Amino acid sequence: MTSDATRSHRQEADDAPASPLWTGMLGFASIMLLLLGGFHVLGGFIALLENRVYDVDASELLLFRSYAGWGIAHMAIGTAAFLTGVALFYRRPWSRIATIVIASVSAVTNLAFLSAAPVWYGLQILLDVLVIYAVTVHFDDERD
């Protein structure tokens, strides 16, 4: 009899609606991650096709010494960010951890590429930090 009462109580707790703030934060994070994915893909295409847009010569870049390598890296991160944003929007259980990982990798990549376009990639770092905050602010909340 005790197990039935516990099960009934657990079902009622699971049926309770999630906090509107938490739902809003996850919605914000998923939309921002979709945007960041698009920004990375756009930056990747620009690095591959029209690298004269950037402020420094390819030899002055950190890590890769060509814009083609950075273009491929940005496109890969952009695709991963976009797919993770979709998963976060549909509240997949693994998507919160994946969002933190992708946004962290995105921020480090943007930091390494910062000399090429400081304002653009500086803003992307800010968006990465906002996404990480939005996902982790209520991370211990089991209801989502």
C-alpha contacts under 8 A as a table, 3 or more apart, distances in Angstrom:
res1	aa1	res2	aa2	distance
1	M	4	D	5.26
1	M	5	A	6.48
2	T	5	A	5.18
2	T	6	T	6.17
3	S	6	T	5.00
3	S	7	R	5.99
4	D	7	R	5.02
4	D	8	S	6.02
5	A	8	S	5.07
5	A	9	H	6.11
6	T	9	H	5.11
6	T	10	R	6.05
7	R	10	R	5.02
7	R	11	Q	6.15
8	S	11	Q	5.18
8	S	12	E	6.34
9	H	12	E	5.18
9	H	13	A	6.33
10	R	13	A	5.13
10	R	14	D	6.22
11	Q	14	D	5.03
11	Q	15	D	6.14
12	E	15	D	5.10
12	E	16	A	6.34
13	A	16	A	5.30
14	D	17	P	7.99
14	D	143	R	7.08
17	P	143	R	7.93
18	A	22	W	6.95
18	A	23	T	6.61
18	A	143	R	5.72
18	A	144	D	5.75
19	S	22	W	5.20
19	S	23	T	6.21
20	P	23	T	5.04
20	P	24	G	5.92
21	L	24	G	5.01
21	L	25	M	6.05
22	W	25	M	5.04
22	W	26	L	6.23
22	W	138	H	6.72
22	W	144	D	7.58
23	T	26	L	5.25
23	T	27	G	6.12
23	T	144	D	7.03
24	G	27	G	4.98
24	G	28	F	6.02
25	M	28	F	5.02
25	M	29	A	6.08
25	M	134	A	5.23
25	M	135	V	6.92
26	L	29	A	5.01
26	L	30	S	6.07
26	L	88	L	7.21
26	L	89	F	7.21
26	L	134	A	6.50
26	L	135	V	6.17
27	G	30	S	5.18
27	G	31	I	6.24
27	G	89	F	6.25
28	F	31	I	5.31
28	F	32	M	6.07
28	F	131	V	7.79
28	F	134	A	7.29
29	A	32	M	5.11
29	A	33	L	5.97
29	A	85	G	7.64
29	A	88	L	7.97
29	A	130	L	7.66
29	A	131	V	4.89
29	A	132	I	7.78
29	A	134	A	5.74
29	A	135	V	6.50
30	S	33	L	5.07
30	S	34	L	6.21
30	S	84	T	7.97
30	S	85	G	4.55
30	S	86	V	6.75
30	S	88	L	5.59
30	S	89	F	5.34
30	S	131	V	7.94
31	I	34	L	5.07
31	I	35	L	6.28
31	I	85	G	6.74
31	I	89	F	7.76
32	M	35	L	5.00
32	M	36	L	6.05
32	M	85	G	7.85
32	M	127	L	7.12
32	M	131	V	6.62
33	L	36	L	4.93
33	L	37	G	6.06
33	L	81	A	5.89
33	L	82	F	6.32
33	L	84	T	7.53
33	L	85	G	5.06
33	L	99	T	7.88
33	L	103	A	7.80
33	L	128	D	7.94
33	L	131	V	6.88
34	L	37	G	5.12
34	L	38	G	6.36
34	L	81	A	6.54
34	L	82	F	4.67
34	L	83	L	7.80
34	L	85	G	5.18
34	L	86	V	7.22
35	L	38	G	5.05
35	L	39	F	6.13
35	L	82	F	7.61
36	L	39	F	4.91
36	L	40	H	6.09
36	L	78	G	6.84
36	L	81	A	6.89
36	L	82	F	7.49
36	L	124	Q	7.08
36	L	127	L	7.53
36	L	128	D	7.78
37	G	40	H	5.18
37	G	41	V	6.25
37	G	77	I	7.03
37	G	78	G	3.76
37	G	79	T	5.98
37	G	80	A	7.25
37	G	81	A	4.78
37	G	82	F	4.65
38	G	41	V	5.14
38	G	42	L	6.07
38	G	78	G	6.12
38	G	79	T	7.94
38	G	82	F	7.04
39	F	42	L	5.06
39	F	43	G	6.02
39	F	78	G	7.13
40	H	43	G	5.00
40	H	44	G	5.99
40	H	74	H	5.07
40	H	75	M	5.89
40	H	77	I	6.76
40	H	78	G	4.60
41	V	44	G	4.93
41	V	45	F	6.23
41	V	74	H	6.05
41	V	75	M	4.44
41	V	76	A	7.73
41	V	77	I	7.88
41	V	78	G	5.07
41	V	79	T	7.07
42	L	45	F	5.18
42	L	46	I	6.25
42	L	75	M	7.74
43	G	46	I	5.06
43	G	47	A	6.08
43	G	71	G	6.89
43	G	74	H	6.65
43	G	75	M	7.69
44	G	47	A	5.05
44	G	48	L	6.16
44	G	70	W	6.85
44	G	71	G	3.72
44	G	72	I	6.13
44	G	73	A	7.30
44	G	74	H	4.90
44	G	75	M	5.07
45	F	48	L	5.08
45	F	49	L	5.89
45	F	50	E	7.73
45	F	71	G	6.22
45	F	75	M	7.48
46	I	49	L	5.23
46	I	50	E	4.97
46	I	51	N	6.06
46	I	53	V	7.81
46	I	71	G	7.35
47	A	50	E	5.91
47	A	51	N	4.79
47	A	67	Y	5.19
47	A	68	A	6.18
47	A	70	W	6.78
47	A	71	G	4.84
48	L	51	N	6.53
48	L	67	Y	6.28
48	L	68	A	4.97
48	L	71	G	5.27
48	L	72	I	7.70
50	E	53	V	6.37
51	N	54	Y	6.00
51	N	67	Y	6.61
52	R	55	D	7.86
54	Y	57	D	7.76
54	Y	116	A	5.06
54	Y	117	A	5.81
55	D	115	S	7.23
55	D	116	A	5.04
55	D	117	A	6.00
56	V	60	E	6.41
56	V	61	L	7.52
56	V	115	S	6.85
56	V	116	A	5.40
57	D	60	E	5.60
57	D	61	L	7.29
58	A	61	L	5.49
58	A	65	R	5.56
58	A	66	S	5.10
58	A	67	Y	6.04
59	S	65	R	5.16
59	S	66	S	6.91
60	E	65	R	7.23
61	L	64	F	6.52
61	L	65	R	5.82
61	L	66	S	7.60
61	L	112	A	7.88
61	L	113	F	6.88
61	L	115	S	7.15
61	L	116	A	7.31
62	L	65	R	7.06
62	L	112	A	5.89
62	L	113	F	6.86
63	L	112	A	7.53
64	F	67	Y	7.47
64	F	69	G	5.98
64	F	70	W	6.53
65	R	69	G	7.66
66	S	69	G	5.67
66	S	70	W	6.84
67	Y	70	W	5.03
67	Y	71	G	5.91
68	A	71	G	4.92
68	A	72	I	6.29
69	G	72	I	5.31
69	G	73	A	6.25
70	W	73	A	4.98
70	W	74	H	6.01
71	G	74	H	5.19
71	G	75	M	6.14
72	I	75	M	5.12
72	I	76	A	6.15
73	A	76	A	5.20
73	A	77	I	6.22
74	H	77	I	5.17
74	H	78	G	5.90
74	H	109	T	7.93
75	M	78	G	4.93
75	M	79	T	6.10
76	A	79	T	5.25
76	A	80	A	6.28
77	I	80	A	5.11
77	I	81	A	5.98
77	I	102	I	7.33
77	I	105	V	7.86
77	I	106	S	6.68
78	G	81	A	5.04
78	G	82	F	6.05
79	T	82	F	5.16
79	T	83	L	6.23
80	A	83	L	5.27
80	A	84	T	6.02
80	A	102	I	7.16
81	A	84	T	5.08
81	A	85	G	5.96
81	A	99	T	7.47
81	A	102	I	6.09
81	A	103	A	7.47
82	F	85	G	5.03
82	F	86	V	6.39
83	L	86	V	5.16
83	L	87	A	6.33
84	T	87	A	4.96
84	T	88	L	6.03
84	T	95	S	6.23
84	T	98	A	6.69
84	T	99	T	6.21
84	T	102	I	7.94
85	G	88	L	5.03
85	G	89	F	6.11
85	G	95	S	7.95
85	G	99	T	7.34
86	V	89	F	5.04
86	V	90	Y	6.46
87	A	90	Y	5.19
87	A	91	R	6.17
87	A	92	R	5.52
87	A	95	S	5.79
88	L	91	R	4.77
88	L	92	R	5.95
88	L	95	S	5.06
88	L	96	R	6.61
88	L	99	T	7.56
89	F	92	R	7.91
91	R	95	S	6.88
91	R	144	D	7.02
92	R	95	S	5.34
92	R	96	R	7.94
93	P	96	R	7.00
94	W	97	I	5.82
94	W	98	A	6.33
95	S	98	A	4.92
95	S	99	T	5.83
96	R	99	T	5.06
96	R	100	I	6.41
96	R	135	V	6.36
97	I	100	I	5.25
97	I	101	V	6.34
98	A	101	V	5.07
98	A	102	I	5.98
99	T	102	I	5.17
99	T	103	A	5.88
99	T	131	V	7.91
99	T	132	I	7.35
99	T	135	V	7.64
100	I	103	A	5.29
100	I	104	S	6.02
100	I	131	V	7.86
100	I	132	I	5.58
100	I	135	V	7.39
101	V	104	S	5.17
101	V	105	V	6.18
102	I	105	V	5.13
102	I	106	S	5.97
103	A	106	S	4.89
103	A	107	A	6.09
103	A	128	D	5.19
103	A	129	V	7.49
103	A	131	V	6.98
103	A	132	I	6.56
104	S	107	A	5.09
104	S	108	V	6.29
104	S	128	D	7.03
104	S	132	I	7.75
105	V	108	V	5.21
105	V	109	T	6.06
106	S	109	T	5.08
106	S	110	N	6.01
106	S	125	I	7.59
106	S	128	D	6.94
107	A	110	N	5.06
107	A	111	L	6.06
107	A	124	Q	7.34
107	A	125	I	4.98
107	A	128	D	5.88
107	A	129	V	7.65
108	V	111	L	4.96
108	V	112	A	6.21
109	T	112	A	5.12
109	T	113	F	6.22
110	N	113	F	5.00
110	N	114	L	5.76
110	N	121	Y	5.46
110	N	122	G	7.32
110	N	124	Q	7.04
110	N	125	I	6.35
111	L	114	L	4.96
111	L	121	Y	7.25
111	L	122	G	7.51
111	L	125	I	7.24
112	A	115	S	7.60
113	F	116	A	5.80
113	F	117	A	7.50
113	F	121	Y	7.28
114	L	117	A	5.73
114	L	118	P	4.89
114	L	121	Y	5.62
114	L	122	G	6.73
115	S	118	P	5.57
117	A	120	W	5.65
117	A	121	Y	6.10
118	P	121	Y	5.54
118	P	122	G	5.61
119	V	122	G	5.05
119	V	123	L	6.17
120	W	123	L	5.36
120	W	124	Q	6.48
121	Y	124	Q	4.86
121	Y	125	I	6.23
122	G	125	I	5.12
122	G	126	L	6.45
123	L	126	L	5.01
123	L	127	L	6.32
124	Q	127	L	4.97
124	Q	128	D	6.14
125	I	128	D	4.96
125	I	129	V	6.29
126	L	129	V	5.17
126	L	130	L	6.30
127	L	130	L	4.99
127	L	131	V	6.18
128	D	131	V	5.14
128	D	132	I	6.27
129	V	132	I	5.12
129	V	133	Y	6.14
130	L	133	Y	5.04
130	L	134	A	6.05
131	V	134	A	5.10
131	V	135	V	6.27
132	I	135	V	5.34
132	I	136	T	6.09
133	Y	136	T	5.22
133	Y	137	V	5.65
134	A	137	V	5.69
134	A	138	H	7.97
135	V	138	H	6.98
135	V	139	F	6.56
136	T	139	F	4.68
138	H	141	D	5.53
139	F	142	E	7.77
141	D	144	D	7.40
